[in-house]
């Protein structure tokens, strides 16, 4: 068996050759417009390989240290990776196989051509060393091996592929790269594969603004691969890539339009009036959000349950201007999104000339919640009368994470670990696409009833697998004006009522929800909002999730005692003390959730500016949370 040191050296040396054959194939397809679909599919596979390769790179941008550790820890898997490298290079460097299998002929790039050129002979000569990379390969052969790699790479840089076969043979080239990436994943441990799956979203957006057509073609390629594969995991993987690129492109389009002082076009049927809804009291969630029945939708006499978040329009802002701005938010949120983003789909806006104080954003709910709602009954004097809103609400109303913490015993550790990973992963995907949520708080994380076997909502079980991120009702900081006591006084039927939370929580007070915001931003809300501020908000939610206490309960109600009237601007001393309270509470996580979880949360809650690759940090934190097991 090849020894780990030899495997490390061989893999490190072969990385550039693998990237070169990807590049040669891309150049081949890019040169002919008729073959651009092949180009996009090869580019997609190259992006997948790049995402996989990046996982092996260290701070010096070299793969040798991580590969060496892997080769010593899991020599059989490392040898499998080496085998796949060699197999791909032997196939794409062998003139006979290239012509017979793929209809390609290696030829010299004209500027490197000489009179006595014999490219097939040179390729055979310089690639013969690959046959020696087998189970007997050892460190003694490394000097000659390294020289052969350099000669082989230098040769490939002077060679191009020429098409001599049919289109169906070119299809086999793409399939070969697809199989190569799939096999690499089989030989890679789950942690590295998970990181690569996160990193692919960053890789496919390279050149989003400089070459916007490239990501669009990658999305088309991903959809093609999704239809072509029968593997359900692969279908989900390619589908998520296509949706993520589409979501990112919608963000780019809005950015370009807004930069020109424009807003996206919005179909008139997506702008509803209040008369299109039935706003029943049992559906109300809070001062700025409610569930509602959307009447005569999607067809006459049918009804859909939706979430409406009311956006206040300041008196200093023209309502038409605000409406145009919300069209941009609708345009982004109505795009298809991968499930991991957790962002709801926007169905439209609610705008009435009779009310210039609020504009509503209409969000689609999970399929088993929004459908089969009792329709309005024809023939009644009042056609807007609907049946049993109270009964329907009891079956379909969501519960926020804040309500759960206040009213229910702590969830199982396994559930909390998975939920924490989903929330942090969602934030990473948002930031990768260029979106910032700005209002991540426990009261904006909703859980709807699970789906029963007959497809109906089951009000006795909440769906913790699919948290619903809400909270788009205000572009600025909102302060909840209900007291802890008032929130706790309304337990759901299937949730245990709040009991024994201590004297401090039995005093009505204003809950200062801006404690979820980074102290730096609270000092000066005119600062440009940064990704780090979002990360701080998620860290605060993960802190609550781990300790099973809301922020105002921390340190025996320390933040709660500093609760202030929303009309009063908090002092810098209050803001500093709030941040210190949250920071101290983070050190209690280790004994409850484990040191890994505690370290992740404390990194999110750091008060120091985070220079460098914040997306890389978020990706690393998501990978660390994957190690947390109950």
C-alpha positions as CSV (number, residue, x, y, z in Angstrom):
1,X,0.0,0.0,0.0
2,X,1.3,3.5,-0.9
3,X,2.5,5.2,2.3
4,X,0.8,8.4,3.5
5,X,3.8,10.6,2.8
6,X,3.9,9.5,-0.8
7,X,0.1,9.9,-1.2
8,X,0.4,13.5,0.2
9,X,3.1,14.4,-2.2
10,X,1.3,12.8,-5.2
11,X,-2.0,14.5,-4.5
12,X,-0.4,17.9,-3.9
13,X,1.4,17.6,-7.2
14,X,-1.5,16.4,-9.2
15,X,-4.0,19.2,-8.1
16,X,-2.6,21.7,-10.8
17,X,-2.9,19.0,-13.5
18,X,-6.6,18.3,-12.7
19,X,-7.4,22.0,-12.8
20,X,-5.6,22.3,-16.2
21,X,-7.7,19.6,-17.8
22,X,-10.8,21.3,-16.5
23,X,-9.5,24.5,-18.1
24,X,-8.6,22.9,-21.4
25,X,-12.2,21.4,-21.7
26,X,-13.8,24.8,-20.8
27,X,-11.7,26.6,-23.5
28,X,-12.8,24.0,-26.0
29,X,-16.5,24.5,-25.4
30,X,-16.3,28.3,-24.8
31,X,-14.9,28.8,-28.3
32,X,-18.0,27.6,-30.0
33,X,-21.3,29.3,-29.2
34,X,-23.2,26.1,-30.1
35,X,-21.4,24.3,-27.3
36,X,-22.1,26.9,-24.6
37,X,-24.4,24.5,-22.8
38,X,-21.5,22.0,-22.5
39,X,-19.3,24.9,-21.3
40,X,-21.7,25.8,-18.5
41,X,-22.0,22.1,-17.4
42,X,-18.2,21.7,-17.3
43,X,-17.9,25.1,-15.5
44,X,-20.4,23.8,-12.9
45,X,-18.4,20.7,-12.3
46,X,-15.2,22.8,-12.0
47,X,-16.9,25.0,-9.4
48,X,-17.8,21.8,-7.5
49,X,-14.2,20.7,-7.7
50,X,-12.9,24.1,-6.6
51,X,-15.2,24.1,-3.6
52,X,-14.0,20.6,-2.7
53,X,-10.3,21.7,-3.2
54,X,-10.7,24.8,-1.1
55,X,-11.4,22.7,1.9
56,X,-7.9,21.3,1.8
57,X,-6.1,24.6,1.6
58,X,-4.5,26.1,4.7
59,X,-3.6,29.7,5.6
60,X,-0.7,29.5,3.0
61,X,-3.2,28.4,0.3
62,X,-1.5,25.0,0.2
63,X,-3.2,21.6,0.5
64,X,-0.2,19.5,1.8
65,X,-0.8,19.8,5.6
66,X,-4.5,18.9,5.6
67,X,-3.9,16.1,3.0
68,X,-1.1,14.7,5.0
69,X,-3.2,14.6,8.2
70,X,-6.0,12.9,6.2
71,X,-3.6,10.4,4.6
72,X,-2.3,9.3,8.0
73,X,-5.7,9.2,9.7
74,X,-7.6,7.6,6.8
75,X,-5.0,6.1,4.4
76,X,-7.5,4.0,2.4
77,X,-9.8,7.0,1.6
78,X,-6.8,9.2,0.7
79,X,-5.5,6.5,-1.6
80,X,-9.0,6.4,-3.2
81,X,-8.8,10.1,-3.9
82,X,-5.4,9.6,-5.5
83,X,-6.8,6.8,-7.6
84,X,-9.5,9.1,-8.9
85,X,-7.0,11.9,-9.8
86,X,-4.8,9.4,-11.7
87,X,-7.7,7.9,-13.5
88,X,-9.0,11.2,-14.8
89,X,-5.6,12.4,-15.9
90,X,-4.8,9.1,-17.6
91,X,-8.1,9.3,-19.5
92,X,-7.7,12.9,-20.6
93,X,-4.0,12.6,-21.4
94,X,-4.3,9.5,-23.6
95,X,-4.7,10.4,-27.3
96,X,-6.3,7.1,-28.1
97,X,-8.9,7.2,-25.3
98,X,-9.6,10.9,-26.1
99,X,-10.5,10.1,-29.7
100,X,-12.3,6.8,-29.1
101,X,-14.4,7.8,-26.1
102,X,-14.9,11.5,-26.4
103,X,-14.3,12.4,-30.0
104,X,-11.4,14.7,-29.1
105,X,-7.9,15.1,-30.5
106,X,-5.1,16.8,-28.6
107,X,-3.3,19.5,-30.8
108,X,-0.7,22.1,-30.2
109,X,-1.8,25.6,-29.6
110,X,-0.6,27.5,-32.7
111,X,1.8,29.9,-31.0
112,X,3.6,26.9,-29.4
113,X,3.7,24.8,-32.6
114,X,7.0,23.6,-34.1
115,X,7.8,21.9,-37.4
116,X,8.3,18.4,-35.9
117,X,5.4,18.5,-33.5
118,X,3.9,15.1,-32.5
119,X,1.5,15.9,-29.6
120,X,0.2,12.3,-29.2
121,X,3.7,11.0,-28.9
122,X,4.6,13.7,-26.3
123,X,1.5,13.1,-24.3
124,X,2.1,9.3,-24.1
125,X,5.7,10.0,-23.1
126,X,4.9,12.5,-20.4
127,X,1.9,10.7,-19.0
128,X,3.5,7.3,-18.7
129,X,4.5,8.0,-15.1
130,X,0.9,7.9,-14.0
131,X,0.8,4.2,-14.5
132,X,3.3,3.9,-11.7
133,X,1.1,5.6,-9.2
134,X,-0.4,2.4,-7.7
135,X,-0.3,0.5,-4.5
136,X,3.4,0.2,-4.7
137,X,4.0,3.9,-5.1
138,X,6.3,5.1,-2.3
139,X,8.5,8.0,-1.3
140,X,11.6,6.7,-3.1
141,X,10.0,7.5,-6.4
142,X,9.1,11.1,-5.5
143,X,12.0,12.9,-7.2
144,X,11.3,11.4,-10.6
145,X,7.5,11.7,-10.0
146,X,7.8,15.4,-9.3
147,X,9.8,16.0,-12.4
148,X,7.3,14.1,-14.5
149,X,4.5,16.2,-13.1
150,X,6.2,19.4,-14.0
151,X,6.9,18.2,-17.5
152,X,3.3,16.9,-17.9
153,X,1.9,20.2,-16.7
154,X,4.1,22.3,-19.0
155,X,3.0,20.2,-21.9
156,X,-0.7,20.5,-21.2
157,X,-0.4,24.3,-21.1
158,X,0.7,24.2,-24.8
159,X,-2.0,21.8,-25.9
160,X,-5.7,22.2,-26.8
161,X,-8.5,19.8,-27.5
162,X,-10.0,19.7,-31.0
163,X,-13.4,18.2,-31.7
164,X,-13.4,15.3,-34.2
165,X,-16.4,13.4,-33.0
166,X,-20.2,13.8,-32.5
167,X,-22.1,15.8,-29.9
168,X,-23.1,12.7,-27.9
169,X,-19.4,11.9,-27.4
170,X,-18.9,15.4,-26.0
171,X,-21.8,14.6,-23.5
172,X,-19.5,11.8,-22.2
173,X,-16.8,14.3,-21.3
174,X,-19.2,16.2,-19.0
175,X,-20.4,12.9,-17.5
176,X,-16.8,11.9,-16.8
177,X,-16.2,15.1,-14.8
178,X,-19.5,14.6,-13.0
179,X,-18.5,11.0,-12.0
180,X,-15.1,12.3,-10.9
181,X,-16.6,14.8,-8.5
182,X,-19.1,12.2,-7.2
183,X,-16.4,9.7,-6.5
184,X,-14.2,12.3,-4.7
185,X,-17.1,12.9,-2.4
186,X,-17.3,9.2,-1.6
187,X,-13.7,9.2,-0.5
188,X,-14.1,12.4,1.6
189,X,-15.4,12.4,5.1
190,X,-18.8,14.0,5.8
191,X,-17.4,17.1,7.5
192,X,-15.3,18.0,4.5
193,X,-18.2,17.3,2.2
194,X,-20.5,19.5,4.2
195,X,-18.1,22.4,4.1
196,X,-17.7,21.9,0.3
197,X,-21.5,22.0,0.0
198,X,-21.5,25.3,1.8
199,X,-18.6,26.7,-0.2
200,X,-20.1,25.9,-3.6
201,X,-22.6,28.8,-3.2
202,X,-19.7,31.2,-2.9
203,X,-17.8,29.7,-5.8
204,X,-20.8,29.8,-8.3
205,X,-21.3,33.5,-7.6
206,X,-17.8,34.4,-8.7
207,X,-18.1,37.2,-11.3
208,X,-21.8,37.8,-10.5
209,X,-21.4,41.5,-11.1
210,X,-18.6,41.5,-13.7
211,X,-19.9,38.6,-15.8
212,X,-23.6,38.3,-14.9
213,X,-24.3,35.8,-17.7
214,X,-22.0,33.2,-16.3
215,X,-24.0,32.5,-13.1
216,X,-27.2,32.4,-15.1
217,X,-25.7,29.7,-17.4
218,X,-24.5,27.8,-14.3
219,X,-28.1,27.9,-13.0
220,X,-29.3,26.4,-16.3
221,X,-26.6,23.8,-16.1
222,X,-27.6,22.9,-12.5
223,X,-31.2,22.5,-13.6
224,X,-30.1,20.2,-16.5
225,X,-28.1,18.0,-14.0
226,X,-31.1,18.0,-11.6
227,X,-33.3,16.5,-14.3
228,X,-30.6,14.1,-15.6
229,X,-29.8,12.4,-12.3
230,X,-31.9,9.8,-10.5
231,X,-30.2,10.3,-7.1
232,X,-32.5,12.2,-4.8
233,X,-29.6,13.8,-2.9
234,X,-28.0,14.9,-6.2
235,X,-31.4,16.3,-7.4
236,X,-31.7,18.4,-4.2
237,X,-28.1,19.5,-4.4
238,X,-28.3,20.8,-8.0
239,X,-31.8,22.2,-7.5
240,X,-30.6,24.2,-4.5
241,X,-27.7,25.6,-6.6
242,X,-30.0,26.7,-9.3
243,X,-32.4,28.4,-6.8
244,X,-29.6,30.0,-5.0
245,X,-28.2,31.5,-8.1
246,X,-31.6,32.7,-9.1
247,X,-32.1,34.4,-5.7
248,X,-28.7,36.1,-6.0
249,X,-29.5,37.3,-9.5
250,X,-32.7,38.9,-8.3
251,X,-30.7,40.7,-5.6
252,X,-28.3,41.9,-8.3
253,X,-31.2,43.1,-10.5
254,X,-32.7,45.1,-7.7
255,X,-29.4,46.6,-6.8
256,X,-28.9,47.8,-10.4
257,X,-32.4,49.2,-10.7
258,X,-32.2,51.0,-7.4
259,X,-28.9,52.5,-8.4
260,X,-30.8,54.0,-11.3
261,X,-33.6,55.3,-9.1
262,X,-35.9,52.6,-10.4
263,X,-37.9,49.7,-8.9
264,X,-38.8,46.3,-10.5
265,X,-42.0,45.9,-12.4
266,X,-44.7,44.2,-10.3
267,X,-47.8,42.6,-11.8
268,X,-50.9,44.5,-10.8
269,X,-52.6,41.3,-9.6
270,X,-49.8,41.0,-7.0
271,X,-50.9,44.3,-5.4
272,X,-53.9,43.5,-3.2
273,X,-56.3,45.7,-1.2
274,X,-57.6,45.1,2.3
275,X,-60.9,44.0,0.8
276,X,-59.1,41.0,-0.7
277,X,-58.6,39.6,2.8
278,X,-60.5,38.5,5.9
279,X,-58.5,39.7,8.9
280,X,-60.0,37.7,11.8
281,X,-59.0,38.5,15.4
282,X,-57.9,34.9,16.2
283,X,-55.2,35.1,13.5
284,X,-53.4,38.1,15.0
285,X,-49.7,37.4,15.8
286,X,-48.6,40.9,17.0
287,X,-48.9,44.6,16.5
288,X,-47.3,44.4,13.0
289,X,-48.2,40.9,11.8
290,X,-51.1,38.6,11.4
291,X,-52.3,35.6,9.5
292,X,-55.2,36.3,7.1
293,X,-57.5,34.6,4.6
294,X,-56.8,35.7,1.1
295,X,-60.2,35.4,-0.6
296,X,-60.9,34.3,-4.1
297,X,-57.4,33.1,-4.5
298,X,-56.0,31.4,-6.5
299,X,-59.5,31.1,-8.1
300,X,-63.0,32.4,-7.3
301,X,-64.4,31.0,-4.0
302,X,-61.1,29.5,-3.0
303,X,-59.2,30.8,0.0
304,X,-55.5,30.7,1.1
305,X,-54.1,31.4,4.5
306,X,-51.2,33.9,4.3
307,X,-49.0,35.9,6.6
308,X,-49.2,39.7,6.4
309,X,-46.6,41.9,7.9
310,X,-47.5,45.6,8.1
311,X,-44.8,48.1,7.3
312,X,-45.3,51.5,8.9
313,X,-45.0,54.5,6.6
314,X,-43.5,57.5,8.5
315,X,-45.3,60.8,8.0
316,X,-42.1,62.2,6.5
317,X,-42.1,59.6,3.7
318,X,-44.4,59.6,0.7
319,X,-46.5,56.5,0.6
320,X,-45.9,56.0,-3.1
321,X,-42.1,56.2,-2.6
322,X,-42.4,53.6,0.2
323,X,-44.5,51.3,-2.1
324,X,-41.8,51.5,-4.8
325,X,-39.2,50.5,-2.2
326,X,-41.2,47.5,-1.0
327,X,-41.6,46.3,-4.6
328,X,-37.8,45.6,-4.5
329,X,-38.2,43.6,-1.3
330,X,-41.1,41.7,-2.9
331,X,-39.0,41.0,-6.1
332,X,-36.2,39.4,-4.1
333,X,-38.4,37.4,-1.7
334,X,-40.7,36.1,-4.4
335,X,-37.8,34.3,-6.2
336,X,-37.3,30.6,-5.7
337,X,-34.9,29.9,-2.8
338,X,-33.1,26.8,-1.5
339,X,-34.8,25.4,1.6
340,X,-31.7,26.2,3.7
341,X,-32.3,29.9,3.3
342,X,-35.4,29.7,5.5
343,X,-36.8,32.9,4.0
344,X,-40.5,33.0,3.1
345,X,-41.8,33.5,-0.4
346,X,-43.5,36.9,-0.9
347,X,-46.8,36.7,-2.8
348,X,-47.5,40.4,-3.1
349,X,-48.2,43.7,-1.3
350,X,-51.3,45.1,0.4
351,X,-51.8,48.7,-0.5
352,X,-55.0,50.8,0.0
353,X,-55.5,54.4,-0.9
354,X,-57.7,54.7,2.1
355,X,-54.8,53.9,4.5
356,X,-51.5,55.6,4.0
357,X,-50.0,54.6,7.3
358,X,-49.2,51.0,6.5
359,X,-48.3,48.8,3.6
360,X,-48.5,45.0,4.0
361,X,-46.2,42.3,2.7
362,X,-48.0,39.1,1.9
363,X,-46.0,35.9,2.6
364,X,-46.8,32.3,1.5
365,X,-47.2,29.7,4.3
366,X,-46.2,26.0,4.2
367,X,-48.4,24.0,1.9
368,X,-50.3,22.1,4.6
369,X,-51.0,25.3,6.5
370,X,-52.1,27.6,3.6
371,X,-54.4,25.2,1.7
372,X,-57.7,23.5,2.5
373,X,-58.9,26.6,4.4
374,X,-62.7,26.8,4.6
375,X,-63.8,29.0,1.7
376,X,-66.2,31.8,1.9
377,X,-69.8,30.6,1.4
378,X,-71.7,31.7,-1.6
379,X,-75.2,32.9,-1.2
380,X,-74.7,34.7,2.1
381,X,-75.8,38.3,2.5
382,X,-72.2,39.1,3.5
383,X,-70.0,37.3,0.9
384,X,-66.9,37.9,3.1
385,X,-68.2,35.7,6.0
386,X,-66.0,32.6,6.4
387,X,-66.4,29.6,8.6
388,X,-64.8,29.0,12.0
389,X,-61.8,31.3,12.0
390,X,-61.2,30.5,15.7
391,X,-61.1,26.7,15.0
392,X,-58.9,27.1,11.9
393,X,-56.5,29.4,13.8
394,X,-56.2,26.9,16.7
395,X,-55.0,24.3,14.1
396,X,-52.7,26.5,12.1
397,X,-51.2,29.3,14.2
398,X,-47.4,29.4,14.5
399,X,-45.5,29.6,17.7
400,X,-42.4,31.8,18.0
401,X,-39.1,30.7,19.5
402,X,-39.6,33.4,22.1
403,X,-43.0,32.0,23.1
404,X,-41.5,28.5,23.3
405,X,-38.8,29.7,25.7
406,X,-41.2,31.6,27.9
407,X,-43.9,28.9,28.0
408,X,-42.4,25.5,27.4
409,X,-39.7,23.4,29.1
410,X,-36.4,23.3,27.2
411,X,-36.5,21.3,23.9
412,X,-34.3,18.2,23.6
413,X,-30.6,19.0,23.0
414,X,-30.7,17.3,19.6
415,X,-33.5,19.5,18.4
416,X,-31.7,22.6,19.7
417,X,-28.4,21.7,18.0
418,X,-30.2,21.1,14.6
419,X,-32.1,24.3,14.9
420,X,-28.9,26.3,15.8
421,X,-27.2,24.9,12.7
422,X,-30.1,25.7,10.4
423,X,-30.3,29.3,11.6
424,X,-26.5,29.9,11.2
425,X,-26.5,28.1,7.9
426,X,-29.4,30.3,6.7
427,X,-27.5,33.4,7.7
428,X,-24.4,32.3,5.8
429,X,-26.4,31.7,2.6
430,X,-28.1,35.1,3.0
431,X,-24.7,36.8,3.3
432,X,-23.2,34.8,0.5
433,X,-26.0,36.1,-1.8
434,X,-25.6,39.6,-0.5
435,X,-28.7,39.8,1.6
436,X,-28.9,41.0,5.2
437,X,-31.9,40.2,7.4
438,X,-31.2,43.0,10.0
439,X,-34.0,41.8,12.4
440,X,-33.0,38.3,13.5
441,X,-34.7,37.8,16.9
442,X,-36.4,35.0,18.8
443,X,-39.9,36.5,18.1
444,X,-39.2,36.4,14.3
445,X,-38.5,32.7,14.2
446,X,-41.8,30.9,13.8
447,X,-42.7,27.2,14.0
448,X,-45.9,26.0,12.4
449,X,-47.8,22.8,13.3
450,X,-46.4,19.6,11.8
451,X,-48.2,17.9,8.9
452,X,-50.1,14.8,10.0
453,X,-50.3,11.6,7.9
454,X,-53.5,12.7,6.2
455,X,-51.9,16.0,5.2
456,X,-53.7,18.2,7.7
457,X,-51.9,20.4,10.3
458,X,-51.3,18.6,13.6
459,X,-51.7,21.3,16.4
460,X,-50.1,18.9,19.0
461,X,-46.7,18.9,17.3
462,X,-44.6,21.8,16.0
463,X,-42.4,21.4,12.9
464,X,-38.9,22.1,14.2
465,X,-37.3,20.8,11.0
466,X,-38.6,23.9,9.0
467,X,-38.3,27.1,11.0
468,X,-39.9,30.1,9.3
469,X,-37.9,33.4,9.3
470,X,-40.2,36.4,9.5
471,X,-39.7,40.0,10.7
472,X,-39.7,42.1,7.5
473,X,-42.3,44.5,8.8
474,X,-39.8,47.3,9.6
475,X,-36.7,48.6,8.1
476,X,-35.6,50.1,11.4
477,X,-35.4,49.0,15.0
478,X,-38.7,48.0,16.6
479,X,-39.4,47.7,20.3
480,X,-42.1,45.4,21.5
481,X,-44.5,47.2,23.8
482,X,-46.0,44.1,25.4
483,X,-44.7,42.9,28.8
484,X,-43.3,39.5,29.6
485,X,-46.3,38.9,31.8
486,X,-48.7,39.7,28.9
487,X,-46.9,37.4,26.5
488,X,-46.9,34.6,29.1
489,X,-50.6,35.1,29.9
490,X,-51.6,33.7,26.5
491,X,-50.4,30.0,26.5
492,X,-51.3,27.8,23.5
493,X,-53.5,24.8,24.3
494,X,-50.7,22.3,23.6
495,X,-48.0,24.2,25.5
496,X,-47.5,24.3,29.2
497,X,-48.2,27.8,30.8
498,X,-45.4,29.9,32.1
499,X,-44.7,29.2,35.8
500,X,-42.2,30.3,38.4
501,X,-39.9,32.6,36.4
502,X,-39.2,34.7,39.4
503,X,-40.1,38.0,40.8
504,X,-38.3,40.2,38.2
505,X,-40.4,38.8,35.4
506,X,-43.7,39.3,37.1
507,X,-43.4,43.1,36.8
508,X,-44.9,44.6,33.7
509,X,-42.2,46.3,31.6
510,X,-41.2,47.1,28.1
511,X,-39.1,44.4,26.5
512,X,-36.1,46.1,24.8
513,X,-35.8,43.9,21.7
514,X,-32.9,46.0,20.4
515,X,-30.6,44.0,22.7
516,X,-30.3,41.6,19.8
517,X,-28.5,44.3,17.9
518,X,-24.7,44.7,18.0
519,X,-23.7,47.4,20.6
520,X,-21.7,49.2,18.0
521,X,-24.8,49.6,15.8
522,X,-26.9,50.6,18.8
523,X,-24.4,53.4,19.6
524,X,-25.0,54.9,16.1
525,X,-27.9,53.5,14.0
526,X,-26.8,55.7,11.2
527,X,-23.8,53.4,10.6
528,X,-23.9,51.3,7.4
529,X,-25.4,47.9,8.5
530,X,-22.8,45.1,8.3
531,X,-22.9,41.3,8.1
532,X,-21.3,41.2,11.6
533,X,-24.4,42.8,13.1
534,X,-26.5,40.0,11.7
535,X,-24.1,37.5,13.0
536,X,-24.4,39.0,16.5
537,X,-28.2,38.7,16.3
538,X,-28.0,35.0,15.4
539,X,-25.5,34.6,18.3
540,X,-28.0,36.2,20.7
541,X,-30.7,33.8,19.5
542,X,-28.3,30.8,19.8
543,X,-27.5,32.0,23.3
544,X,-31.2,32.0,24.2
545,X,-31.6,28.6,22.6
546,X,-28.8,27.1,24.6
547,X,-29.6,28.6,28.0
548,X,-33.4,28.5,27.3
549,X,-33.8,32.0,28.6
550,X,-34.8,35.1,26.7
551,X,-32.3,38.0,26.8
552,X,-34.2,40.0,29.5
553,X,-34.0,36.9,31.7
554,X,-30.2,36.6,31.6
555,X,-28.2,37.2,34.8
556,X,-31.4,37.3,36.9
557,X,-33.1,39.8,34.7
558,X,-30.2,42.2,34.3
559,X,-31.2,43.5,30.9
560,X,-34.8,43.4,32.0
561,X,-34.2,45.8,34.8
562,X,-32.7,48.3,32.3
563,X,-35.9,48.2,30.2
564,X,-36.8,51.6,29.1
565,X,-39.6,53.4,27.4
566,X,-39.4,53.1,23.6
567,X,-39.6,56.9,23.3
568,X,-36.4,57.3,25.3
569,X,-33.0,56.8,23.6
570,X,-30.9,54.4,25.7
571,X,-27.7,55.7,27.2
572,X,-24.3,54.5,26.0
573,X,-23.8,53.1,29.5
574,X,-27.0,51.0,29.2
575,X,-25.9,49.7,25.8
576,X,-22.5,48.8,27.1
577,X,-24.0,47.0,30.1
578,X,-26.4,45.0,27.9
579,X,-23.5,43.8,25.7
580,X,-21.5,42.8,28.8
581,X,-24.5,40.9,30.2
582,X,-24.9,39.0,26.9
583,X,-21.1,38.3,26.8
584,X,-21.0,37.0,30.4
585,X,-24.0,34.7,29.8
586,X,-22.2,33.1,26.8
587,X,-19.7,31.5,29.2
588,X,-22.5,29.5,30.8
589,X,-23.2,27.6,27.6
590,X,-20.3,25.1,27.9
591,X,-21.8,23.1,30.8
592,X,-25.2,23.0,29.2
593,X,-24.6,22.6,25.5
594,X,-20.9,21.7,25.4
595,X,-17.7,23.7,24.7
596,X,-18.1,23.5,20.9
597,X,-21.5,25.1,20.9
598,X,-20.3,27.7,23.5
599,X,-17.3,28.7,21.4
600,X,-19.4,29.1,18.3
601,X,-21.9,31.4,20.1
602,X,-19.1,33.5,21.7
603,X,-17.5,34.0,18.3
604,X,-20.8,35.3,17.0
605,X,-21.2,37.6,20.0
606,X,-17.7,39.1,19.8
607,X,-17.8,42.9,20.2
608,X,-14.6,43.4,18.2
609,X,-14.7,44.3,14.5
610,X,-14.2,41.2,12.3
611,X,-11.8,41.9,9.5
612,X,-11.2,39.5,6.6
613,X,-13.3,36.7,5.4
614,X,-16.5,36.8,7.4
615,X,-18.2,34.3,5.0
616,X,-15.4,31.9,5.7
617,X,-15.9,32.3,9.4
618,X,-19.6,31.7,9.1
619,X,-18.9,28.6,7.1
620,X,-16.5,27.3,9.7
621,X,-19.0,28.0,12.5
622,X,-21.7,26.0,10.7
623,X,-19.3,23.1,10.2
624,X,-18.5,23.2,14.0
625,X,-22.1,23.1,14.9
626,X,-22.5,19.9,12.8
627,X,-20.2,18.2,15.4
628,X,-22.6,19.0,18.3
629,X,-24.5,15.8,19.1
630,X,-26.9,15.2,21.9
